[in-house]
Amino acid sequence: MKSKEFREWTVDELRVRKREMREEIFKLRLQQRSGQLEKPSMLRTLRRNIARIQTVISEKLRAANQTVST
């Protein structure tokens, strides 16, 4: 997914999706250790999506703090 799509979601939705992605990474790592992982690139994709989500969360929280303090 693109950052643009993540920006349309609320912070709570982003946090839920981030948790789901972390669980998916855990499952994929288990598959990787047992030699059953078919698409190793999925790990990289999920890690990058988590980073994108975290960036958007930070941006939204920073914007909310600036409006409150101004």
Secondary structure by P-SEA (a helix, b strand, c coil): ccaaaaaaccaaaaaaaaaaaaaaaaaaaaaaaaccccccaaaaaaaaaaaaaaaaaaaaaaaaaaaaac
